[in-house]
Structure formats: structure tokens, C-alpha cells
Amino acid sequence: MNNAVRINVGDILTRPKFPGVDHMGVFAGNNLVCHNTPDKGEHISTVQEFADGQPMKVQRTGADASKTIPRINQRLANPKRYDLFRRNCQHTANEIVYGVAKSPIVAAILFALALLLAGMLVRRLVRA
């Protein structure tokens, strides 16, 4: 990420976590990021700690700071533990920015599993 890039409160920051998957957090201002990790749950870190030596990308959200900051404070006042399917970094970031905890990765996994199960059921019915 270019150091000259201006990051706004509520912008989503991402960095590589492992191949094909990015870690996600929300810029909270003052060089801070709110995010969720398996070892610390929902917490605040510096941008540098969040980046963990990896290149970061900024996703502009146009979020209203007057809504974003209270949501960050709410998460920090009652932090939730990391759970891959029920509370991962995407759930946390989307709830802070958009007010809804959702994870497109979890939705895609569940959709793929549903397709796999449907295919297995169809094959079983065809054989019968």
C-alpha cells in the first residue's frame, strides 16, 4: 500500500492471510484497525500490526463515521471470540461498516456444500 493513500474511518483494510483468503479489518482512525483474529478475538491494533508485514489494500466504503465509531466501540465493549463460521473477520468488519454481520466466504462454502449434497442426492435417486 502506498503511504500517501488517505484512509477514511470505516474503510475496509485487507491483507493476505493465506493463498486465496484475505484478512479484513475496519480503519478506526488514528492509525488503528478493528478486526477479529483467532488468537485475540475482536480487538483493536495499529495498522502496522494489522498488516503483519503484508501488503494491504484499502476498500473505500463511504461509511458514515458517526455510525462506524459507535459500532467499533460496541464491538470493543463486548468483543466476540473468533469463530470461522459464526464470527470471522468478515462478520466483524461487515457489522461495523454496514450494520449486518455477514461473511461471503462462509456463504460460498455453504452454497458449495449444498450443491455437493444435492448432486449426491440426485445421483442416488437416478440409480434407484
C-alpha positions as MATLAB code, in Angstrom:
seq = 'MNNAVRINVGDILTRPKFPGVDHMGVFAGNNLVCHNTPDKGEHISTVQEFADGQPMKVQRTGADASKTIPRINQRLANPKRYDLFRRNCQHTANEIVYGVAKSPIVAAILFALALLLAGMLVRRLVRA';
ca = [
       0.000    0.000    0.000;
       1.259    3.448   -0.886;
       1.900    5.528    2.250;
       0.331    8.557    0.535;
      -3.084    6.838    0.355;
      -5.608    8.517    2.624;
      -7.642    6.039    4.637;
     -11.025    7.141    5.984;
     -12.746    5.907    9.129;
     -14.901    2.969    8.067;
     -12.758    1.942    5.098;
     -12.075   -1.786    4.974;
      -8.443   -2.863    5.018;
      -7.389   -6.259    3.705;
      -4.132   -8.164    3.641;
      -3.243  -11.679    2.555;
      -3.922  -14.293    5.227;
      -3.122  -17.383    3.195;
      -3.429  -18.111   -0.545;
      -6.846  -17.064   -1.804;
      -8.041  -15.627    1.521;
      -7.594  -12.099    2.859;
      -7.791  -10.889    6.446;
     -10.195   -7.967    6.862;
     -10.458   -5.089    9.323;
     -12.008   -1.633    9.600;
      -9.974    1.552    9.863;
     -10.920    3.286   13.112;
      -8.832    6.439   12.676;
      -5.607    7.415   14.448;
      -3.646    4.541   12.839;
      -5.979    1.921   14.394;
      -7.847   -1.054   12.907;
     -10.684   -3.044   14.478;
     -10.602   -6.702   13.454;
     -11.142  -10.276   14.610;
      -8.423  -12.917   14.870;
      -8.365  -16.491   16.195;
      -5.843  -15.608   18.913;
      -7.356  -12.333   20.193;
     -10.987  -12.246   19.012;
     -12.399   -8.802   18.245;
      -9.820   -6.173   19.135;
      -8.013   -3.042   18.005;
      -4.491   -2.969   16.544;
      -2.256   -0.470   14.877;
      -2.287   -0.503   11.083;
       1.235   -1.935   11.161;
       0.227   -4.774   13.496;
      -2.804   -5.496   11.307;
      -0.669   -5.592    8.138;
       1.729   -8.096    9.754;
       4.367   -7.283    7.137;
       1.975   -7.999    4.257;
       0.828   -5.549    1.557;
      -2.548   -4.006    2.372;
      -5.410   -2.878    0.184;
      -7.970   -0.205    1.020;
     -11.605   -0.740    0.089;
     -13.457    2.556    0.163;
     -16.841    2.109    1.815;
     -18.140    5.658    2.130;
     -19.170    4.670    5.660;
     -20.538    7.362    7.941;
     -18.042    7.817   10.794;
     -20.900    8.825   13.133;
     -22.256    5.265   12.746;
     -18.943    3.449   12.365;
     -17.254    4.701   15.548;
     -20.164    3.692   17.850;
     -20.222    0.233   16.224;
     -16.480   -0.137   16.805;
     -16.930    0.942   20.421;
     -19.769   -1.568   20.826;
     -17.598   -4.387   19.450;
     -14.742   -3.439   21.778;
     -17.058   -3.136   24.799;
     -18.460   -6.615   24.131;
     -15.880   -8.393   21.965;
     -16.798  -11.720   20.440;
     -14.417  -14.631   20.051;
     -13.332  -15.677   16.591;
     -15.360  -18.469   15.049;
     -14.720  -19.413   11.426;
     -18.395  -19.989   10.609;
     -20.243  -17.718   13.048;
     -17.855  -14.820   13.731;
     -14.820  -14.416   11.491;
     -13.087  -11.197   10.428;
     -15.632  -10.654    7.615;
     -18.569  -10.866   10.037;
     -16.932   -8.292   12.300;
     -15.944   -5.858    9.520;
     -19.306   -6.011    7.761;
     -21.212   -5.478   11.001;
     -19.103   -2.416   11.826;
     -19.414   -0.861    8.368;
     -22.864   -1.964    7.199;
     -24.639   -2.958   10.419;
     -25.025   -6.608    9.337;
     -22.642   -9.413   10.323;
     -22.103  -11.432    7.143;
     -19.316  -13.458    5.597;
     -19.299  -14.027    1.833;
     -16.690  -16.773    2.269;
     -18.907  -18.722    4.671;
     -21.909  -18.208    2.359;
     -19.888  -19.538   -0.600;
     -18.731  -22.588    1.386;
     -22.276  -23.383    2.495;
     -23.580  -22.929   -1.071;
     -20.896  -25.264   -2.429;
     -21.749  -27.867    0.213;
     -25.445  -27.600   -0.629;
     -24.663  -28.151   -4.322;
     -22.482  -31.134   -3.488;
     -25.188  -32.699   -1.320;
     -27.859  -32.016   -3.964;
     -25.668  -33.682   -6.600;
     -25.165  -36.712   -4.399;
     -28.911  -36.952   -3.768;
     -29.711  -36.699   -7.494;
     -27.189  -39.455   -8.301;
     -28.687  -41.667   -5.628;
     -32.227  -41.064   -6.952;
     -31.161  -41.750  -10.549;
     -29.572  -45.077   -9.526;
     -32.699  -46.192   -7.659;
];
